[in-house]
Amino acid sequence: MSVIFSTENAIILDHEAWISKTYKDYLTSQVKDSKTISHGRNFEHLFNLRSPFMMDGHAEKIAKRMTENLNCSLPPKKKRRKKGTSNMQNARECTELFHVMEVFAILRDTFAFKTHFNHIASPEDYRNNNRLIRDVRKRFTEISLDNLQVSVNGSTKDKCEFVSLNGRTYILPPDSDYICDDVADILTHTSGRKYDVILMDPPWQNKYVHRRNKNHGKHHGYETMNVSDILKIPVPELLSYDGLLVVWCTNNENHLRELMEGLRNWHVHVIATWYWIKVTKAGEPVTSLSSASYGKRSYERILLARRDGQRNHNVIIPDGLLLCSIPSGIHSHKPPLADVLQAFQVPQSSCLELFARSLVPGWTCYGLEVLKLQDSFLFSA
């Protein structure tokens, strides 16, 4: 399981351990020499986050201060409040931030947290500034330029399997189904099937991806969607009557507001908001929580919704739950939520992930890059 510790208000996840367990049989069969053991596999390197996100110059200054036994913290760069931010919006963000900070403070004081995130960052960690993660990510980006051909689909049974497409080999987990196609065409693949859980991480428009697409070409980013197009996804035709919709949501307040206003198109209402806080191996937020309102946030929102009229459902979903884990070094590679949902007894007899870039045992995964993170490169040393 990805869940390694939980309280009433928070859960610690281990994405790396989940991958290791899911592909245990395959990984064990591939250990033929000491290189794999001593060097580690590429997916393991992607979780080796030893210091927070920062520019090289800032990291070097902290390393120097640590070496000289000075206060290693440096004040974050001050940023002006974004134009168009209303007082009401700012108040909502402050309330949200206070909640995340409060729950996180309690969580990090637990024995489980201190035991799991027990790395002590050294001056050399800051000086390297997670260079290994960046190198692996760059190599992976370069070898995974080509999209799969549209309308590729398949399934696996009780063990890991291999598939070769476009000259690349992909490692597939057991008991998984996948469909590679545009989400706009999903009804042509589902044959009227309804799903108990629909999870989606839409390619929201954002400045980071826009910059990468502009500076390096679209193969370094991905195609993004505006909110109006996302709301055209036929959720009502896919979600069962008692089903649960789970949406990884952008931190862009304008996008969030447009989404919330448009949920009536899907005939659902939000029942809970969860937060995923990203931390280093030392348990430090990847960016400063105190300056979250002005810069890149260290946490993301997850909206959970049910069909209108299902307000008294027998499965209670807690509001404000905080998920905590070390993030993957690949942009937007989210931790699996299947185990989290199962902890709240959410029925999972039929589960669908949209915009998927990797596979989850027991789920149907759908998207134009559905096998992207199954590339054998990530499982090699």
C-alpha positions in Angstrom: 0.0 0.0 0.0 1.0 3.6 -0.5 -0.4 4.6 2.9 2.2 4.1 5.6 0.6 6.2 8.4 -2.7 8.0 9.0 -4.5 10.1 11.5 -8.0 11.6 11.5 -6.7 14.6 9.5 -3.6 13.5 7.7 -2.0 10.6 5.8 1.6 9.9 4.9 2.1 8.3 1.5 5.1 6.6 0.0 4.9 6.7 -3.8 8.3 5.1 -4.3 7.5 2.2 -2.1 4.2 1.7 -3.9 6.0 1.4 -7.2 8.5 -1.1 -5.7 5.8 -3.2 -4.3 3.6 -3.1 -7.4 6.5 -4.2 -9.6 8.2 -6.4 -7.1 8.2 -9.6 -9.2 9.6 -7.8 -12.2 12.2 -5.9 -10.3 13.4 -9.0 -8.5 13.7 -10.9 -11.7 15.9 -8.2 -13.3 18.5 -8.1 -10.5 21.4 -9.9 -12.2 24.3 -8.0 -10.9 25.4 -5.5 -8.2 25.0 -2.5 -10.4 21.2 -2.3 -10.0 21.5 -2.6 -6.2 24.4 -0.1 -5.8 23.3 2.5 -8.3 19.5 2.2 -7.8 16.8 2.4 -10.4 15.8 5.6 -12.2 12.4 5.8 -10.6 14.1 5.6 -7.2 16.4 8.5 -8.2 13.3 10.6 -9.0 12.2 10.5 -5.4 15.6 11.3 -3.9 14.6 14.8 -3.1 17.2 16.0 -0.6 16.5 19.7 -0.5 13.6 22.1 -1.3 13.0 23.6 -4.8 15.1 26.6 -5.4 17.5 28.2 -7.9 21.1 27.1 -7.9 22.4 30.4 -6.7 20.0 30.4 -3.7 21.0 26.8 -2.9 24.7 27.7 -3.0 24.2 30.5 -0.6 22.5 28.2 1.9 25.3 25.6 1.5 27.8 28.3 2.2 26.0 29.4 5.3 25.7 25.8 6.5 29.4 25.3 6.0 30.2 28.5 8.0 27.8 27.4 10.7 25.5 30.3 10.1 21.7 30.4 10.0 21.1 28.4 6.8 17.7 29.9 6.1 17.4 32.8 3.7 14.4 35.0 3.4 12.3 34.1 0.3 12.2 36.6 -2.5 9.3 38.9 -1.9 6.7 38.9 -4.7 3.9 41.3 -5.2 0.4 40.1 -4.9 -1.0 39.1 -8.2 -3.1 41.7 -9.9 -6.8 41.1 -9.7 -6.7 39.3 -6.4 -9.8 40.3 -4.4 -9.9 40.6 -0.6 -12.4 37.7 -0.6 -10.1 35.5 -2.6 -7.2 36.4 -0.4 -9.2 35.6 2.7 -10.1 32.2 1.3 -6.5 31.4 0.4 -5.3 32.5 3.9 -7.9 30.2 5.5 -6.8 27.3 3.4 -3.2 28.0 4.0 -3.7 28.2 7.8 -5.5 24.8 7.7 -2.7 23.2 5.8 0.0 24.7 8.1 -1.9 23.7 11.2 -2.5 20.0 10.2 1.1 19.7 8.8 2.6 21.0 12.1 0.7 18.4 14.0 1.7 15.6 11.6 5.4 16.4 11.5 5.5 16.1 15.3 4.5 12.5 15.1 6.9 9.6 15.6 5.9 8.2 12.2 6.7 11.4 10.4 10.1 11.8 12.1 11.0 8.2 11.3 10.0 8.2 7.7 11.4 11.6 6.8 14.7 11.2 8.7 17.2 12.6 6.2 19.4 15.4 7.4 20.2 17.8 4.6 23.9 18.6 4.3 25.7 21.5 2.6 26.5 19.1 -0.2 22.8 18.3 -0.7 22.1 22.0 -1.2 25.1 22.5 -3.4 24.0 19.7 -5.7 20.5 21.1 -5.6 18.9 17.7 -6.6 21.0 17.5 -9.7 20.5 13.7 -10.0 16.7 14.1 -10.2 17.1 16.8 -12.9 19.5 14.6 -14.9 17.2 11.6 -14.8 14.3 13.7 -15.7 16.2 15.2 -18.7 17.2 11.8 -20.0 13.7 10.5 -19.6 12.3 13.5 -21.5 14.7 13.0 -24.3 13.9 9.3 -24.8 10.1 9.7 -24.5 9.5 12.3 -27.2 7.0 10.3 -29.3 3.4 9.9 -28.4 1.8 6.5 -28.7 -0.3 5.9 -31.7 -4.0 6.6 -31.0 -6.4 3.8 -30.0 -3.9 1.5 -28.5 -5.4 -0.5 -25.7 -4.8 -3.6 -23.7 -4.9 -5.4 -20.3 -2.8 -7.5 -18.0 -3.7 -10.4 -15.8 -2.0 -11.5 -12.6 1.5 -10.5 -13.3 3.6 -7.8 -14.9 3.8 -7.9 -18.6 5.7 -6.1 -21.4 4.6 -4.3 -24.5 6.7 -2.8 -27.3 5.4 0.3 -29.2 7.2 2.8 -31.3 10.6 1.2 -30.5 10.1 1.6 -26.7 9.4 -1.1 -24.2 6.8 -0.6 -21.5 6.4 -2.5 -18.2 2.8 -3.0 -17.2 1.5 -3.8 -13.7 -0.7 -6.8 -13.1 -4.5 -6.6 -13.3 -4.7 -3.3 -15.3 -6.5 -2.1 -18.3 -5.4 0.8 -20.5 -6.7 2.8 -23.5 -4.6 5.3 -25.4 -6.9 7.8 -27.0 -8.2 11.4 -26.7 -10.6 11.9 -23.8 -13.1 13.4 -26.2 -13.6 10.0 -27.7 -14.0 8.0 -24.4 -17.6 7.0 -24.9 -16.6 5.0 -28.0 -14.5 2.8 -25.7 -16.7 2.4 -22.6 -19.9 0.8 -24.2 -22.2 2.4 -21.6 -20.2 1.2 -18.6 -20.5 3.2 -15.4 -17.7 3.7 -12.9 -17.8 3.9 -9.1 -14.7 6.2 -9.0 -13.5 8.6 -11.7 -10.2 10.2 -11.0 -8.8 12.8 -13.3 -5.7 15.1 -13.4 -6.6 17.4 -16.3 -3.8 19.2 -18.2 -4.7 22.6 -16.8 -3.3 25.6 -18.6 -0.3 26.9 -16.6 2.7 29.2 -17.1 5.3 26.5 -16.4 4.1 24.2 -19.2 3.6 27.2 -21.5 7.2 28.3 -20.9 8.6 24.8 -21.6 6.5 24.4 -24.7 7.7 27.8 -26.0 11.3 27.4 -25.1 11.9 23.7 -25.7 9.1 22.5 -27.9 5.9 20.7 -26.9 7.6 17.4 -26.4 9.1 18.9 -23.3 5.6 19.8 -22.0 2.2 18.7 -23.0 -1.0 19.9 -24.6 -3.1 21.9 -22.1 -6.8 22.4 -21.9 -8.9 25.4 -20.8 -11.6 24.8 -18.2 -14.5 25.0 -20.7 -13.1 22.1 -22.7 -12.4 20.1 -19.5 -16.1 20.6 -18.6 -17.1 19.0 -21.9 -15.9 15.6 -20.7 -19.0 13.4 -20.4 -18.8 12.7 -16.7 -22.6 12.2 -16.3 -22.5 9.3 -18.8 -19.5 7.7 -17.0 -20.2 8.1 -13.3 -22.4 5.6 -11.5 -25.4 6.9 -9.5 -23.5 6.4 -6.2 -20.1 7.2 -7.8 -17.3 9.5 -6.6 -15.5 12.0 -8.8 -12.0 13.0 -7.7 -10.2 15.9 -9.5 -6.6 17.0 -9.0 -7.1 20.8 -9.2 -5.0 23.7 -10.3 -3.9 26.3 -7.9 -4.9 29.0 -10.3 -7.8 30.7 -8.6 -9.5 31.8 -11.8 -9.5 28.3 -13.2 -10.8 26.9 -9.9 -13.6 29.4 -9.8 -14.6 28.6 -13.4 -14.5 24.9 -12.6 -16.6 25.3 -9.4 -19.2 27.3 -11.4 -19.3 24.7 -14.2 -19.7 21.6 -12.1 -23.4 21.8 -12.7 -22.6 20.6 -16.2 -21.6 17.3 -14.6 -24.5 17.3 -12.2 -22.2 16.9 -9.2 -21.4 18.9 -6.1 -18.2 19.1 -4.1 -18.3 17.2 -0.8 -14.7 17.6 0.3 -11.4 19.3 -0.5 -8.1 17.4 0.2 -4.6 18.8 0.0 -1.4 17.1 -1.1 1.7 18.7 0.5 5.1 17.8 -1.1 8.1 17.4 1.1 11.8 16.5 0.9 13.4 13.4 2.4 14.0 15.6 5.4 10.2 16.4 5.7 10.6 20.0 4.6 8.0 21.5 2.3 9.4 21.8 -1.2 8.7 25.5 -1.1 8.1 27.8 1.9 4.6 27.5 3.3 4.8 31.0 4.8 5.1 32.5 1.3 2.6 30.2 -0.4 0.2 33.1 -1.3 2.9 34.8 -3.4 4.8 32.1 -5.1 4.8 28.4 -6.1 2.8 26.5 -3.5 4.1 23.3 -1.8 0.6 21.8 -1.8 -2.1 21.0 -4.4 -5.9 20.7 -4.1 -7.9 17.6 -4.7 -11.7 18.0 -5.1 -14.1 15.2 -4.3 -17.6 15.3 -5.6 -20.8 13.3 -5.8 -23.9 13.4 -8.0 -26.5 16.0 -7.0 -29.1 14.4 -4.7 -26.5 12.1 -3.0 -25.9 14.3 0.0 -26.6 11.6 2.6 -24.3 8.9 1.4 -23.3 6.1 3.7 -19.6 6.5 2.9 -18.3 9.5 4.8 -15.5 11.4 3.1 -13.5 13.7 5.4 -13.0 17.3 4.4 -9.7 19.0 4.7 -7.6 15.8 4.7 -3.9 16.4 4.2 -1.8 13.9 2.2 1.9 14.1 2.6 4.6 12.6 0.5 7.9 13.1 -1.4 7.0 14.0 -5.0 8.3 12.4 -8.1 10.8 14.4 -10.1 8.7 14.2 -13.2 6.3 17.1 -13.5 2.7 16.3 -12.5 3.4 12.7 -11.6 0.9 12.4 -8.8 0.9 9.8 -6.0 -1.7 7.0 -6.4 -4.9 7.5 -4.5 -6.4 4.0 -4.7 -5.2 3.0 -1.2 -6.4 6.3 0.3 -9.9 5.9 -1.1 -10.0 2.3 0.0 -9.2 3.5 3.5 -12.5 5.3 3.6 -14.3 2.2 2.2 -15.0 3.8 -1.1 -16.3 1.0 -3.4 -13.7 0.3 -6.1 -15.3 -2.5 -8.2 -15.1 -0.2 -11.2 -12.6 2.6 -11.4 -11.5 4.9 -14.2 -8.6 7.4 -14.4 -8.7 10.0 -17.1 -5.6 11.8 -18.5 -3.6 8.9 -17.0 0.2 8.7 -17.7 0.7 5.5 -15.7 -1.3 2.4 -14.8 -2.8 1.3 -11.5 -3.7 -2.3 -10.8 -7.5 -2.8 -10.7 -8.2 0.4 -12.6 -9.0 1.3 -16.2 -6.5 4.1 -17.2 -7.2 6.3 -20.2 -5.3 9.1 -21.9 -3.0 10.0 -24.8 0.1 9.3 -22.7 -1.4 6.4 -20.7 1.9 4.4 -20.9 4.4 7.3 -20.7 5.5 6.5 -17.1 5.6 2.7 -17.8 8.7 3.2 -19.9 11.3 0.5 -19.1 13.9 3.3 -18.7 12.3 4.2 -15.3 12.8 0.6 -14.1 16.4 0.3 -15.2 19.6 1.2 -13.4 
